[in-house]
Amino acid sequence: MNTLTDRHQQSLLSYYIPSQDALERLASFYGVFSDPTRVKILSALSISELCVTDIARFCRLEQTTVSHQLRILKSKGLVASRREGKIIYYAILTPYVAKCLEVGSDYLARH
């Protein structure tokens, strides 16, 4: 069994291993990417703000499916909406979400 005797290593590990609360939040955040439909919707939204009809058409999904997944994405704080007349537009709240998709795609392309 290997034991850590180096105080510097112990200090680094203590610093870099997230707290339990942070671990749970990270798992919840990355869990969003576990559903291919959500990834498809986020990919579309990383290009442009879109309404449900456009997302459904571009992603070849049912509008009810898109609406359901958008509710999940909104509840996780990844997507925001705004109303313009009768149309509701959806957008990614932060560029970090698109960056996560990009990094994941780059990783998979190389491995």
Backbone as ProteinMPNN parsed JSONL, in Angstrom:
{"seq_chain_A": "MNTLTDRHQQSLLSYYIPSQDALERLASFYGVFSDPTRVKILSALSISELCVTDIARFCRLEQTTVSHQLRILKSKGLVASRREGKIIYYAILTPYVAKCLEVGSDYLARH", "coords_chain_A": {"N_chain_A": [[0.839, -1.183, 0.0], [0.55, 2.175, -0.844], [1.517, 5.075, 0.8], [0.98, 8.499, 1.421], [3.566, 10.572, 2.04], [4.671, 12.923, 1.576], [4.253, 16.187, 2.371], [3.645, 18.281, 0.681], [2.348, 17.013, -1.486], [0.118, 16.052, -0.102], [-1.057, 18.453, 0.601], [-1.663, 19.5, -1.932], [-3.496, 17.564, -2.856], [-5.546, 17.872, -0.969], [-6.346, 20.413, -1.634], [-7.161, 20.216, -4.347], [-9.064, 18.148, -4.551], [-12.45, 18.195, -4.746], [-14.981, 19.489, -2.466], [-17.611, 17.61, -0.838], [-20.117, 18.706, -1.465], [-19.457, 20.204, -3.752], [-18.63, 18.102, -5.408], [-21.052, 16.731, -5.791], [-22.508, 18.699, -7.13], [-20.94, 18.979, -9.441], [-21.237, 16.4, -10.543], [-23.971, 16.447, -11.081], [-24.052, 18.535, -12.954], [-22.43, 17.471, -15.082], [-23.969, 15.271, -15.588], [-26.03, 16.19, -17.155], [-25.024, 16.049, -19.7], [-25.233, 13.41, -20.283], [-27.345, 12.551, -21.737], [-28.189, 11.989, -25.026], [-30.062, 13.501, -26.514], [-30.277, 15.919, -25.105], [-27.654, 16.804, -25.433], [-27.61, 17.186, -28.169], [-29.487, 19.28, -28.42], [-28.221, 21.279, -26.864], [-25.955, 21.591, -28.443], [-27.053, 22.724, -30.752], [-28.026, 25.108, -29.632], [-25.647, 26.251, -28.947], [-24.807, 27.449, -31.177], [-26.727, 29.345, -31.86], [-29.386, 31.396, -30.556], [-32.559, 29.945, -30.234], [-35.979, 29.025, -31.064], [-38.446, 26.638, -29.852], [-39.678, 25.337, -32.037], [-37.803, 25.689, -34.114], [-35.566, 24.382, -33.015], [-36.588, 21.772, -32.838], [-36.997, 21.228, -35.559], [-34.371, 21.528, -36.723], [-32.932, 19.667, -35.222], [-34.293, 17.383, -35.665], [-36.368, 16.387, -33.966], [-39.212, 15.678, -31.882], [-41.502, 18.26, -30.957], [-42.541, 18.138, -28.363], [-40.642, 16.576, -27.075], [-38.398, 18.231, -27.243], [-39.297, 20.423, -25.714], [-39.594, 19.198, -23.203], [-36.919, 18.452, -22.629], [-35.717, 20.969, -22.638], [-36.893, 22.094, -20.363], [-35.608, 20.599, -18.393], [-32.946, 21.402, -18.854], [-33.165, 24.113, -18.274], [-33.851, 23.959, -15.56], [-31.477, 23.065, -14.526], [-29.97, 25.25, -14.804], [-28.62, 25.86, -17.161], [-29.704, 26.834, -19.474], [-31.484, 29.633, -20.708], [-34.529, 31.498, -21.153], [-36.431, 33.702, -23.268], [-39.184, 35.776, -23.997], [-40.701, 36.758, -26.997], [-43.215, 38.311, -28.159], [-45.429, 35.865, -29.132], [-43.583, 33.904, -29.245], [-41.105, 31.909, -27.717], [-37.764, 32.143, -27.028], [-34.748, 30.303, -26.697], [-31.598, 30.073, -25.076], [-28.15, 29.337, -24.464], [-26.858, 29.836, -21.252], [-24.221, 30.436, -20.513], [-20.966, 30.678, -21.992], [-19.367, 28.581, -21.207], [-20.72, 26.171, -21.265], [-20.956, 25.516, -23.992], [-18.252, 25.309, -24.426], [-17.616, 23.043, -22.906], [-18.889, 21.084, -24.459], [-17.359, 21.307, -26.77], [-14.758, 20.626, -25.839], [-15.235, 17.988, -25.009], [-15.925, 16.815, -27.473], [-13.526, 17.194, -28.882], [-11.813, 15.612, -27.319], [-12.939, 13.039, -27.727], [-12.536, 12.788, -30.466], [-9.837, 12.404, -30.58], [-9.343, 10.076, -29.22]], "CA_chain_A": [[0.0, 0.0, 0.0], [1.292, 3.418, -0.96], [1.042, 6.147, 1.666], [1.531, 9.805, 1.09], [4.395, 11.108, 3.102], [5.066, 14.256, 1.15], [3.25, 17.182, 2.803], [3.244, 19.061, -0.487], [1.345, 16.206, -2.183], [-1.083, 16.051, 0.733], [-1.64, 19.781, 0.482], [-2.253, 19.596, -3.267], [-4.685, 16.713, -2.899], [-6.592, 18.515, -0.167], [-6.798, 21.593, -2.355], [-7.771, 19.907, -5.635], [-10.224, 17.257, -4.456], [-13.579, 19.045, -4.364], [-15.804, 19.142, -1.305], [-18.735, 16.729, -1.182], [-21.132, 19.525, -2.129], [-18.96, 20.503, -5.096], [-18.667, 16.845, -6.166], [-22.44, 16.473, -6.171], [-22.874, 19.694, -8.143], [-20.237, 18.598, -10.674], [-21.893, 15.201, -11.091], [-25.254, 16.893, -11.618], [-23.747, 19.302, -14.16], [-21.989, 16.576, -16.153], [-25.07, 14.371, -15.885], [-26.814, 16.784, -18.236], [-24.427, 15.611, -20.96], [-25.394, 11.956, -20.43], [-28.489, 12.29, -22.6], [-27.876, 12.446, -26.387], [-31.008, 14.527, -26.957], [-29.859, 17.189, -24.499], [-26.399, 17.209, -26.082], [-27.99, 17.689, -29.496], [-30.12, 20.588, -28.218], [-27.175, 22.214, -26.438], [-25.105, 21.853, -29.61], [-27.776, 23.687, -31.589], [-28.072, 26.384, -28.928], [-24.303, 26.841, -28.873], [-24.664, 28.207, -32.414], [-27.651, 30.471, -31.919], [-30.636, 31.385, -29.801], [-33.576, 29.31, -31.082], [-37.266, 28.669, -30.463], [-38.699, 25.191, -29.81], [-39.959, 24.861, -33.392], [-36.542, 25.615, -34.859], [-34.749, 23.306, -32.424], [-37.189, 20.499, -33.259], [-36.749, 21.037, -36.989], [-32.939, 21.332, -36.987], [-32.439, 18.464, -34.529], [-35.171, 16.275, -36.05], [-36.984, 15.89, -32.743], [-40.586, 16.114, -31.626], [-41.549, 19.478, -30.145], [-42.756, 17.775, -26.96], [-39.346, 16.103, -26.574], [-37.565, 19.426, -27.078], [-39.817, 21.179, -24.566], [-39.258, 18.446, -21.989], [-35.476, 18.559, -22.377], [-35.422, 22.369, -22.302], [-37.266, 22.28, -18.952], [-34.511, 20.029, -17.604], [-31.774, 22.271, -19.016], [-33.445, 25.345, -17.515], [-33.819, 23.654, -14.125], [-30.059, 22.904, -14.172], [-29.328, 26.557, -14.943], [-27.761, 25.915, -18.348], [-30.416, 27.481, -20.561], [-32.426, 30.685, -20.332], [-35.527, 31.766, -22.195], [-37.014, 35.045, -23.335], [-40.388, 35.793, -24.83], [-40.855, 37.831, -27.98], [-44.58, 38.074, -28.627], [-45.888, 34.513, -28.811], [-42.468, 32.968, -29.4], [-40.108, 31.846, -26.644], [-36.434, 31.798, -27.53], [-33.871, 29.672, -25.712], [-30.17, 30.307, -25.302], [-27.235, 28.851, -23.431], [-26.577, 30.927, -20.32], [-22.802, 30.753, -20.397], [-20.155, 30.022, -23.024], [-18.715, 27.389, -20.643], [-21.468, 24.976, -21.68], [-20.489, 25.216, -25.353], [-16.85, 24.893, -24.309], [-17.639, 21.643, -22.453], [-19.208, 20.268, -25.633], [-16.198, 21.353, -27.657], [-13.676, 19.846, -25.231], [-15.633, 16.59, -25.088], [-15.811, 16.389, -28.874], [-12.086, 17.117, -29.189], [-11.275, 14.436, -26.63], [-13.409, 11.835, -28.406], [-11.916, 12.731, -31.793], [-8.432, 12.005, -30.424], [-9.22, 8.792, -28.512]], "C_chain_A": [[0.88, 1.242, 0.0], [0.709, 4.468, -0.014], [1.718, 7.433, 1.256], [2.325, 10.33, 2.275], [4.8, 12.539, 2.804], [3.958, 15.248, 1.515], [2.757, 18.035, 1.631], [2.165, 18.319, -1.28], [0.03, 16.202, -1.401], [-1.807, 17.382, 0.604], [-2.334, 19.951, -0.871], [-3.53, 18.773, -3.373], [-5.839, 17.333, -2.123], [-7.19, 19.702, -0.905], [-7.617, 21.216, -3.59], [-8.934, 18.935, -5.589], [-11.4, 18.087, -3.941], [-14.291, 18.554, -3.103], [-16.954, 18.245, -1.77], [-19.818, 17.496, -1.925], [-20.714, 19.833, -3.564], [-18.971, 19.255, -5.974], [-20.078, 16.541, -6.656], [-22.911, 17.444, -7.247], [-22.207, 19.394, -9.483], [-20.898, 17.391, -11.341], [-23.237, 15.566, -11.717], [-25.046, 17.657, -12.931], [-23.373, 18.369, -15.309], [-23.057, 15.549, -16.516], [-25.963, 14.884, -17.004], [-26.326, 16.268, -19.59], [-24.578, 14.105, -21.196], [-26.56, 11.59, -21.339], [-28.207, 12.84, -24.004], [-28.81, 13.543, -26.901], [-30.632, 15.886, -26.388], [-28.576, 17.7, -25.142], [-26.696, 17.8, -27.457], [-28.592, 19.093, -29.383], [-29.087, 21.625, -27.8], [-26.239, 22.563, -27.592], [-25.758, 22.882, -30.528], [-27.783, 25.066, -30.94], [-26.696, 27.034, -28.793], [-24.01, 27.659, -30.124], [-25.504, 29.471, -32.371], [-28.809, 30.29, -30.939], [-31.719, 30.853, -30.739], [-34.882, 29.12, -30.318], [-37.449, 27.152, -30.558], [-38.912, 24.638, -31.217], [-38.68, 24.7, -34.204], [-35.634, 24.507, -34.329], [-35.267, 21.952, -32.903], [-36.876, 20.214, -34.727], [-35.277, 20.725, -37.265], [-32.406, 20.031, -36.387], [-33.247, 17.215, -34.874], [-35.743, 15.563, -34.816], [-38.427, 16.36, -32.676], [-40.548, 17.352, -30.732], [-41.746, 19.161, -28.66], [-41.451, 17.298, -26.322], [-38.436, 17.294, -26.304], [-38.006, 20.212, -25.851], [-39.453, 20.506, -23.247], [-37.779, 18.611, -21.64], [-35.078, 19.992, -22.029], [-35.805, 22.679, -20.853], [-36.155, 21.753, -18.043], [-33.29, 20.948, -17.663], [-31.953, 23.593, -18.272], [-33.331, 25.094, -16.017], [-32.377, 23.477, -13.629], [-29.288, 24.214, -14.322], [-28.417, 26.695, -16.146], [-28.378, 26.705, -19.5], [-31.367, 28.526, -19.986], [-33.423, 30.873, -21.474], [-35.953, 33.225, -22.126], [-38.172, 35.003, -24.31], [-40.341, 37.009, -25.748], [-42.208, 37.616, -28.652], [-45.036, 36.7, -28.176], [-44.748, 33.494, -28.808], [-41.511, 33.073, -28.218], [-38.8, 31.359, -27.249], [-35.587, 31.265, -26.383], [-32.425, 29.917, -26.098], [-29.369, 29.694, -24.16], [-26.853, 30.039, -22.561], [-25.114, 31.355, -20.283], [-22.008, 30.05, -21.496], [-19.431, 28.773, -22.51], [-19.417, 26.103, -21.063], [-21.025, 24.559, -23.083], [-19.043, 24.732, -25.318], [-16.752, 23.445, -23.833], [-17.937, 20.703, -23.61], [-18.01, 20.186, -26.567], [-15.046, 20.501, -27.126], [-13.995, 18.355, -25.299], [-15.503, 16.041, -26.496], [-14.354, 16.242, -29.293], [-11.466, 15.875, -28.56], [-11.657, 13.157, -27.379], [-12.795, 11.682, -29.797], [-10.483, 12.214, -31.72], [-8.274, 10.628, -29.782], [-10.158, 7.758, -29.067]], "O_chain_A": [[1.842, 1.334, 0.763], [-0.497, 4.713, -0.043], [2.865, 7.45, 0.81], [1.795, 10.504, 3.373], [5.224, 13.273, 3.696], [2.842, 15.141, 1.007], [1.6, 18.454, 1.597], [1.179, 18.925, -1.7], [-1.045, 16.336, -1.986], [-3.034, 17.423, 0.509], [-3.445, 20.476, -0.95], [-4.53, 19.238, -3.919], [-6.982, 17.315, -2.581], [-8.389, 19.965, -0.813], [-8.653, 21.826, -3.854], [-9.731, 18.905, -6.527], [-11.352, 18.618, -2.832], [-14.215, 17.383, -2.731], [-17.226, 18.145, -2.966], [-20.376, 16.997, -2.902], [-21.525, 19.733, -4.485], [-19.288, 19.339, -7.161], [-20.271, 16.139, -7.803], [-23.63, 17.056, -8.168], [-22.829, 19.535, -10.536], [-21.091, 17.372, -12.557], [-23.594, 15.042, -12.773], [-25.777, 17.448, -13.899], [-23.942, 18.469, -16.396], [-23.053, 15.016, -17.626], [-26.583, 14.097, -17.72], [-27.118, 16.075, -20.512], [-24.098, 13.587, -22.204], [-26.734, 10.418, -21.673], [-28.006, 14.045, -24.155], [-28.379, 14.421, -27.648], [-30.663, 16.89, -27.099], [-28.431, 18.901, -25.37], [-26.098, 18.8, -27.854], [-28.247, 19.986, -30.157], [-29.081, 22.737, -28.328], [-25.785, 23.702, -27.704], [-25.097, 23.796, -31.02], [-27.573, 26.076, -31.613], [-26.598, 28.237, -28.55], [-23.082, 28.467, -30.14], [-25.057, 30.539, -32.79], [-29.153, 29.173, -30.552], [-31.793, 31.258, -31.899], [-34.893, 29.061, -29.089], [-36.698, 26.471, -31.256], [-38.381, 23.578, -31.551], [-38.496, 23.699, -34.897], [-35.009, 23.783, -35.104], [-34.492, 21.093, -33.32], [-36.531, 19.089, -35.088], [-34.971, 19.761, -37.966], [-31.541, 19.376, -36.969], [-32.92, 16.116, -34.426], [-35.626, 14.35, -34.646], [-38.809, 17.326, -33.337], [-39.682, 17.483, -29.867], [-41.183, 19.837, -27.8], [-41.189, 17.587, -25.154], [-37.782, 17.36, -25.264], [-37.174, 20.62, -25.041], [-39.052, 21.17, -22.291], [-37.433, 18.879, -20.489], [-34.188, 20.2, -21.204], [-35.113, 23.448, -20.185], [-35.806, 22.386, -17.046], [-32.675, 21.235, -16.637], [-30.998, 24.127, -17.707], [-32.78, 25.917, -15.286], [-32.089, 23.709, -12.455], [-28.1, 24.282, -14.006], [-27.533, 27.552, -16.159], [-27.671, 27.184, -20.387], [-31.968, 28.334, -18.929], [-33.182, 30.457, -22.608], [-35.852, 33.884, -21.092], [-38.142, 34.291, -25.313], [-39.995, 38.118, -25.34], [-42.327, 36.834, -29.596], [-45.033, 36.399, -26.982], [-44.942, 32.347, -28.407], [-41.154, 34.166, -27.778], [-38.741, 30.31, -27.891], [-35.698, 31.722, -25.246], [-32.072, 29.962, -27.277], [-29.859, 29.556, -23.039], [-26.561, 31.121, -23.07], [-24.815, 32.525, -20.044], [-22.353, 28.935, -21.886], [-18.93, 27.985, -23.312], [-18.776, 25.061, -21.202], [-20.752, 23.384, -23.328], [-18.657, 23.852, -26.087], [-15.896, 22.698, -24.307], [-17.315, 19.648, -23.733], [-17.691, 19.119, -27.089], [-14.431, 19.744, -27.877], [-13.121, 17.547, -25.612], [-15.023, 14.924, -26.69], [-13.99, 15.284, -29.975], [-10.685, 15.171, -29.201], [-10.81, 12.301, -27.634], [-12.562, 10.562, -30.251], [-9.974, 11.65, -32.689], [-7.178, 10.067, -29.797], [-10.182, 6.625, -28.587]]}, "name": "protein", "num_of_chains": 1, "seq": "MNTLTDRHQQSLLSYYIPSQDALERLASFYGVFSDPTRVKILSALSISELCVTDIARFCRLEQTTVSHQLRILKSKGLVASRREGKIIYYAILTPYVAKCLEVGSDYLARH"}
